[in-house]
Structure formats: structure tokens, C-alpha cells
Amino acid sequence: MPPGPPKLTAHHSDTLRQIFAHPLSHNVEWHAVVSLLHEIGQVDEREEGRLAVTAGDRTVVLARPRHRDLGAEELVELRHFLESVGYGAAEG
């Protein structure tokens, strides 16, 4: 059986719960998401504040939000990426 995703700290688990909250949470802070992404994979800065995040064989490029919190589209994209690398609402 292949190993699952790395175990998260309580702080990162809280961020994951916020990302997968129903209805969508409107107060998921960018800096908390970046910290979580550093925990689960390789994060490389790109031009214009974008981050390329690689976990396993998956990579996503995320744009820094205009405000400190992520919007609905950004949260949905992040959810899809996290699910594709083995994280979901139950892990939080």
C-alpha cells in the first residue's frame, strides 16, 4: 500500500478544514494557505506573485489574491489540487 500524504500540524489541519468548508469560507488567508502548501509540497515563486506548487506528480500555479483572503474560484482550484494529491475535508 503506498504511503498517504504527510500528516499535518494542527494549524495546517485548521487551514485545510477552512479550505474544504461548506459553504465556502470567505476568510481563508493567503499566508495560511502558502504555509500549508510549503508543508505538503515544493513551492516555487514565479513572476507576478504566482506560486508553482508541486506535490507528488501534480503541479498547480496559483496567483496571489488581490486581498488577503482567497476568493471562491481560488478556493475551488485549490480544493481540486489538494484532492488530487490525497487531501480532502476528512484530513482536516
C-alpha positions in Angstrom: 0.0 0.0 0.0 1.5 3.4 -1.0 2.1 5.9 1.8 -0.5 8.6 2.2 0.1 12.3 2.2 2.2 13.7 5.1 0.5 14.3 8.4 -0.3 17.9 9.1 0.2 20.1 12.1 -2.9 21.3 14.0 -2.5 24.8 12.4 -2.3 23.3 8.9 -5.2 21.0 9.6 -7.3 24.0 10.6 -6.4 25.7 7.3 -7.4 22.6 5.4 -10.7 22.5 7.2 -11.3 26.1 6.1 -10.5 25.3 2.5 -13.0 22.4 2.4 -15.7 24.2 4.5 -19.3 24.1 3.1 -20.5 26.6 2.3 -17.3 28.2 1.0 -15.4 30.1 3.7 -14.7 33.7 2.8 -11.8 34.1 5.3 -9.1 31.7 4.2 -6.0 33.8 4.5 -3.4 33.6 1.7 -0.4 33.4 4.1 -2.0 30.4 5.9 -2.5 28.7 2.5 1.1 29.3 1.5 2.3 27.8 4.8 0.1 24.7 4.2 1.4 24.4 0.7 5.0 24.5 1.9 4.2 21.7 4.3 2.7 19.4 1.6 5.0 20.1 -1.4 7.6 22.1 -3.2 6.7 25.8 -3.6 8.5 27.9 -6.2 7.9 31.6 -6.7 7.1 32.8 -10.3 6.6 36.1 -11.9 3.9 38.5 -10.7 3.5 36.8 -7.3 2.4 33.5 -8.7 3.4 30.2 -6.9 4.0 26.9 -8.6 3.2 24.1 -6.1 4.3 20.6 -6.8 3.2 17.6 -4.7 3.7 14.1 -5.9 3.3 14.2 -9.7 0.9 17.2 -9.7 1.7 20.9 -10.1 -0.6 23.9 -9.9 0.2 27.5 -10.4 -1.7 29.9 -8.1 -1.9 33.6 -8.3 -1.7 35.7 -5.2 -5.2 37.0 -4.5 -5.9 40.8 -4.6 -6.9 40.8 -1.0 -5.6 38.8 2.0 -8.3 36.1 1.6 -8.9 33.7 -1.2 -11.9 34.1 -3.4 -14.4 31.4 -4.4 -12.6 30.5 -7.7 -9.2 30.3 -6.0 -10.6 28.0 -3.3 -12.2 25.7 -5.8 -9.0 25.4 -7.7 -7.1 24.8 -4.5 -9.6 22.1 -3.4 -9.2 20.2 -6.7 -5.4 20.3 -6.4 -5.4 19.2 -2.8 -7.8 16.3 -3.6 -5.6 15.2 -6.5 -2.6 14.8 -4.1 -4.5 13.0 -1.4 -6.0 15.6 0.9 -9.7 16.3 1.5 -12.1 17.5 4.1 -11.7 14.4 6.2 -7.9 15.1 6.7 -8.6 18.4 8.4 
